[in-house]
Amino acid sequence: MLQLNFHSISEDTPGKKWQTLFQKHWPAYKAWFQSKGVVNNPDLATAQAQLEKYMPKFMPTYKKLCELAGNDPVAARFLTGYQPPAYITGCSQAVYKDKPQLVRNYDYHPNLCEGTLLNSAWNGKHVIAIGDCLWGVVDGMNTNGLVASLTFGGRKVVGKGFGIPFILRYVLEFCSTVDEALEELQRIPTHMAYNVMVLDKTGTHAMLQLAPDHEPIVTKQKISTNHQGKIDWPEHARFSKTVEREQFLVDLLELDALTDETIAKAFLKKPLFNTQYQDGFGTIYTSVYRPAEGYMELRWLDEKLTQSFADFTEGEHLISYSEKTVATPAREVALPTSESIPRYETGAYDWEAYGKAWQTNGTSQLTQLVVDSIGQAMGIAGSPLLEKLKEDLNSETKKRGQVPWEMLADLWTTVGKG
């Protein structure tokens, strides 16, 4: 059984607590960062120059974090957030305006999640946020009542820009309203495709489709899953059920007698709640932000943690994850059923073989099936590149006992540059 220990940490300015967090996670981040060959591409000076150009208000905090990290040049390069390796997440999110609320599921592998809820005031505003990349944010809220959250955009494109967690940190540190957030989010380049939702305490919201190969698209959509309008990567769409999840959310928000709590509970139900943890697509947590009231919640199937700016409690919560199907939680109104959701189909796929591999825990076979399907979707089936990747993935799968999804990101980058 997989487990993750969630730590709630409060520290107004970067100090010993952040340094302890860095020392705990840096060995794994450093190994990942160096293995992808991006430490010197671009070099530290270039990355720092880009940080100062696009996020200049960050520089004092950045320099302090580098100092706490021992002025290690590799750490300094990593902490710029510029041109990180490509990586994959899932996630679903929705806003509710009658009583301002943002709810999101974070879908990933528990071993690849920091499990840190940090309450800080690095630049005057208090920010409560789930951490990533040591000072980035995947979802969070500040004392002005601005909430920001992300979902992966479901596209293979990789370009020049910053990792989105660093951009969200900047938004929450220095913006107070949705309009201010939109200005920054449209100005700062991101290196991959993401859907970013912003909501403030007045109920104003926006959803942006960001990517390195097109101008930011600002919408009034209240939901996002893992695509940006059209399906750009059919295999990922099929695996993650992004269309099914999107339709579920559309139907959910159209229900009669809808309440904020109905929405929050729905995120702990399929198809939003996922249990494919070994494949990097399991729901790590559900976050619920209520900015007008100044508090947020982390929810799991059998546990809930409430934190607020007025009452933030440090501590630990050990969460266990199971790939077994969970019972349907109690609900206030009838939710859309899986039978009512249209299925997304794109071409042939050997789902019977996939199912047998999953059922029998045939991880190596599962890896080969996934790589083959992605190769077909990307038009490189049978190529030397794909065959070499299959060998590397098979070797790594045997070591780990699970599909190494982050290695697929290297394929995106290589093909995307070709």
N, C-alpha and C positions, 0 to 999 in steps of 0.2 A: 504494500500500500504506500502511495506517495504522500508526503507530508510537507507542509510549509509553515514556518513559524513567523507570523506577522508581528512586527515590532512597531509600536506607537512611540515615537520619539519627539520630544519638544526641546528645541534649542533656538533661541532668538537669532543669534549670529553664529557663523561657522566657528566651531571650537572643538573641544575634546570629543563630543558625541558624534559629530560628523567625521572626525578623524578616525574614530573607532569603526564607524560604518565603512569608511574607505578601506581601512586595513582588513576588514572582514571580506569585502567583495572584490577588492582590486586584483588579487591573484587570478581569479577566474576571468575577470574582464580583460586583464593584461594578456592572458594566454589567448583569449578569443581575438583580441585586437591585433596582436602580433601574428597570429596564424593566418589572418586574412591579407597580410601584406600591405596594409594601408598606413602604417606608422609614419612612413616618410613619403607618402604619396597622397596629398601634398605634404611638404615638410612643416615643421612646427611653426616657423616664422610666417609662412603663408597662411596657415590655419589661424594663427593669432591675429593676423592682419584682417582676415575675413570676419572674425568675431568682433573685432573693434569697429569694422566698417558697418556691419549689419546690426549688432547688438552692443553699442558702445557703453550703455549704462551698466552692462554686466562686468566690465573690466575690473573694478575694485573687488567684487565678489570672486571673480575668476582668479585673480592674483592671490587672494587669501586662501582659496581652496588649493591652489598649487603649492602654497607654502605648507599647508597642513598635510599635503601629500608628499612632503619631503623634497619638493622641487625636482622630482623625477621627470626628465624630459618626455618619457613615454606617457606618463600620467598627464603631463601638461598638454600634450598633443590630444589625448583622448578627451580631456575635459573641455577642450574648445567646442566639441560637438560637431565639428566640421568634417564632412566627408567620412562618416563612420562606415563600417561594413554594412552591406544590405542585410536586413533581417525581416522575418515574417511574423505577423500576429493575426488574430482574428477579430473578434469583438462586435458588439451590437450596442446601439445607444438610441435614446429617445428623450424628447423634452415634453413637458406638460406645462401649459401656460396659465391655466385657471388658478393654480396654486404653484408658482414657479418651482419646477423640479427637473433635474436631469438624472436619468438612470442609465447605467451602462454595465455590460458584462465584459470582463477582460478574459479573453480566451488565449491560453498559451500553455507551456509546459511548466509545472510547478518548480522544477529545478532551474529554470531560466528566469524566475521572477525574484526580485530582491525581497519582496514582502515587507516593505518599509512604508509606514504612514508618518510623514514628517510634518510637524507644526513648526514653522520658522517665521522670522521677520527680518530677512537679510537686507531688505531695502525699504524698510518702513512699513510695508503692508504685511500683515500676518497671512501666511499661506498654509493651508492644510492640503497635502497632496500625496498621492501614491508615487513613490520614486522609481526612477529607472536611470541607468547609466550614471549613478552616484549623485547627480544633482538635477537630472531631468524629471519630467512630469508626464505621466500617461493620463491622469485625470486629477483635478483639484479645484480649489475654490479660495478666493482671497476675502479679506474683511470688507471690501467694498461690495461684496455679493456677486462677483464675477466668477463664473464656472467655465472651465475648459476641459474638453475630453476628446479623445481620438479613436478612430477605427482605421485599420489598414484599408487602402484603396483598391486592393485586388489587381494591381497592375505590375508588370515585370520591369517597367522603366526605372532606371537608376541614373541620376545625374549629379550635377554639382549643387551642393547646398548643405544644410544642417540636418542632423537627426531631429525629427519632430518633437521628441521629449524636451530638448533644449529650447526649442521655440516656444512651447507651451509654458515652460518655466518663465521665460522672459515676459510673456503676455501676462501671467498672473502676478509677477513681481512689479510690473510698471503700468498696467492698464486697470481702469476702474469700470468701464462700460463696454458693451458690445461694440459700439462704434469705434472706440479706441483699439479694441482687440482686432477688429477687422483691418484697421489701418496697418497694424504690425504684421498680421498674418499674410496680408497681400504684398508686403514689402520684403520679408525675409524669405530667402529661397530654401526649399526643402529638397532633400536628396532622393526621396521616394514619394510614392502616391499615398496620400492620406485624406480621410474625411475628418474634419475638425468641427465639433459643435461648441458653440459658445452661448451662454445664457447669463442674464444678470437678474438682480433681485426685482426688477420691474416686470419681468416676464418677457422682455425683448430677447430675441434669439436669432441666430444665423447658423447655417451649416455651409462650410466651405469645402470644395473639392480642390485639393492642392496636389501638384505634381511638378517635376522638374522640366517637363516638356510642353507645358501649356500655362497660360495665365490663370491665376486663381479664379474659380467660379464660385460666386456667392449666391446661395439659395435660401429660401425660407422653409426648406424641408425640416420636418420635426424628427426625422429618423435617419439613421445610416447604418449599413452593415459593411460588406466588403467588396463593393464595386462602385464605380462612378458613372452612373447612368447605364451605359452599355456594358456588356461583359467583355472584358479585355483578355482575361485568362480563364478559359472555360474549365480547365481541370481544377483550378483552385476554387472556382465558383461552385462546381459540382461537389467537391470534397467538403467545403465549408458551408454549403447550403445557404449561400448569401441571399439568393433570390427568395427562397422559402422563408428565411428569417425576416427579410424586408416585408414580404407580403403579410406575414403574421403581425408585424408591427403596424402596418397600414390598417389591417382589420381591427387590431386592438384599439387604436385611437379613434375608430369610428363607432365603438360600442356605446350603447345607451347606458346611462348611469355610471359612466367612467369616473374613477377617482384616482388620485395620485397613488394611493396604496394598491389599487388594482394593477396599475402599471408596474409598480415595484415588485409585486408578487409574481407577475407574469415572467419576469426575467429569471426566476428560479424554476421555470417550466420549459420543457421542450417546445419548439425547436431552438429557443434562445439559450437554454442551459445545455451545455455539451459536456460529455464525459470521455472524450478521446484523448486522455491526458498523455499517454505514451506517444501519440502521434503529434503532440504539440498543439492540440486543439481541444482543450478542456477548460471549463469555466473556473478560473482561479478565485474570482470574487465578483459580487455585484455591488456596485457603489451607487448610493442614492444621495444626491445633493439638493438641499433645500435652502437656497441662498437668502431668501427673504427672512428666514428664521435663524440663519447663521450656524446651521449644523449639517453634518453628513453622517451617513451610515455605511458600514461595510456589512454585507449580508452573505451568509452561506446557508446551506440547507437546514442546518440545525443550530445556527448561532448568528448573533447580530452584535455589532460593535457600533456604538454611537459616540461621536466626538463633535465638539463645538469649539468656537473661539473662546467662549466664556468658561467652558469646562472641558479641557483636554486632559485626559489621563494617560500617562505613560504606562506601558505594560506589554505583555506578549500574549498572542493567541495562536495555539498550535492547531492547524487545520489539516484534516486527513481527506484524501481524495480517492474515490473509488470509480472504476469504469463500469460498475453495474448500473443498470437502469434504476433511476430513483422514482419513488412514489410521487404522484401528482400532489402538489401542495394544496392546502385549502385556499379558496378564492371567494371573493365577494360576489362576482357575477360570472356568467358563463363566458369563458375565453374562446377565441377561435380554436378550432380543432385542427390537428395535422391533416385530417382528411379533406378539410376545406381549402388547403393551401395548394395552388398549382405547382407541379413539379417542373424543374428546369432541366431540359434535356439538350445535350449538344453532342451528337455523334455517338458512335458505339464505344462501349467500355465493358470489360469483362468483370461485371460486378459479382458474378458467381464465384470466380476465382478470388476476387478481393475478399468476399465474405468468408470463404473457406480459410483464407490466410489469417483473417482477423479472428475467426472462431477458434482456430487451432493454435493461435499465438505464433503463426509462422512469420515472424518479423522480417526475416531475410527475403522471403517470397513476397511479402507485402511491399518491401522497399523496391524490389525489381519491378513490380506492377506499377507502382506510383511513378518511378523514373521513366518507364516505357511510355506511360500515358502522357507525361509532361513532354517527353521528347517528340511524340506525335503532334501535340498541340503547338509546339514551338518550331516544327518543321525540321528537326535535326535527328529524327529516328534513324538508327543504324550508323550514325556518324562516329568517327574516332573519339570526338569529344564526349559524346554520350556514353560510349562503351567504357571510356576511362572513368567517367563519373560513377557508372554502375559498379565498377570494381572497387573504387574508393568507398562508396556508400555501403557496399556489402561488407567490406572489412570493418568499417566503423560500426555498422549495425550489429555485427557479431560481438564487438567489444562492449557496446552499450546495452544491447538487448532491446533497442527501440530505433525508430526511424530518425536519423539525424537531420531534421528539417533545415537547420541553418546552413547546411552544405548546399542545399538547393539554391540558396540566395546567390552563391558564387556562380552558379550556372546562369542566372538572370544577368548578372553583371557582365560575364564574359560574352554572352550572346548579344546583350544589349549594345555592347561596344563594337560588335562586328558589323 
